[in-house]
């Protein structure tokens, strides 16, 4: 069950890196869903970070994680000043625009990453994402994953442990 995913690095105008984690398979506690006869994909996403877990035969393993970030830069790079003759006429920030573009690019990258995962023959897919991003992320899932989507769980679970995700699946089911 513990397949490894080859790391892929995308270099765009922002930093998007797919991490390969040499995470070991963890046995799932008996009180949680075991996925004995099914192969489940748990997608945990925020607006700039996502990771995927594979759960089957009583084991769970993180298979891929990726993050989109703006390049490290000085905060002043986002501030624009308009003026002339020694006077400042206006100041505004373009940082919010950059974050919106970054989120759109992240959704496009999420779509690419889930497309590569779609061919693995999943029986169930669970999506953990913030409520405001859920609809966009569900629409960006490939049809193969959308057809077997067993649960959409709203909330910020990007820092949650795998067993906390399984507990949430047990409560929601």
Order of alpha helices (4+ residues) and beta strands (2+ residues): beta-beta-beta-beta-beta-beta-beta-beta-alpha-beta-alpha-alpha-beta-alpha
